[in-house]
Amino acid sequence: MNAFFTTNPMTSRGPDTWRKYAYALGLWLWLWLWLWLWLWLSFLAVRGRDWQQAVAADVEAFKFWRTADPANPHRCWAAGSRGPGPAHDGC
């Protein structure tokens, strides 16, 4: 991200443009984090747990569900895998 702000097109922009980019990036990150939190908490609720009861097996099951479970029509591929996956679901 730092490299983006040091590119020639960005270094010639004014402070207002930098501020707008930073705001948009912060908003995107905030929404992305809330999406992942919602997915995680919903997954735990289906398993009959809350976040305080989560164990390592829940994390592994969540990873399987997100990346490989045929029952999840919106699964994505694990980082570093070579399989195709949706590019728009926050993976």
N, C-alpha and C positions, 0 to 999 in steps of 0.2 A: 504494500500500500504506500509506503514511503517513497518507493521508486516512482509511482504514478505522479505524486505531487512534485517530484523533482524533474519531470519531463519538460522539454522545451515549451509545449503548448500550455502547461499549467504554470510554469514560472513566469510567463508573460501575463497571466491573469491578475486581476485586482483582488483585494482582500474580500470584497463582497462575493465574488465567485468562489473563492476558497471556503468562505463561511457556508455558502449554499451547498457546496459539495460535502463538506464536513457534516452538515445537518442531515443531508440525504443519506449519507453513509451511516451515521448514528441511528437514524430512524430505521433503516434497513436491518442493521444489526439487532436493534431492540426487537423488531418484529420477528426476526429469525429465531432469536433466543426464546421468545414467548411461544412460538410454534413448537420448538423442540420440547419445552417444558410441558406444554399442553399434551403433546404426543406421549411423553414419558408418563405423566400423571394419569392419562387415560388408559394407557397400557397397564399400568399398575392396578388401576381400578377394576379392569376386566379380570385381572388375576386375584382380586380380592385383597389387595394390599394398599396401604398409603405410603407416602414417601419415607416415613420413618421406619417402616417395616421392610423396605427393600434390601435385598441381599445380592451378592455377586451373581447368583443364578438368574435373578431377574434381569440384570444387565445383559447377560449372555443371551437370554431369551428375547429381550428387546432387540438386540443386534441381529439375531436370526430372523425375527419378524420383519425388521426394516430391510434386510438385505436378501433373504433367501426363501422365506416362507411363501409357498404357492397360495396360501389363503389370503395374503396381503396383495391386492391388485395394484397398489402404489409403491411396491418395494423398489429400492434403489440398490445399486451395486456398492459393495464395500470399497473403501479407498484402496487404490492400487490394483483392483481387479481389472480384467480386460473386457468384461461383459458390457453389453449396452444397457443403459438404464435411463429413466426419465431425467432430464436435465433441469426440470422446473419444480421439483417437489421438496427442495431444501435438503437434499442429501449431502 
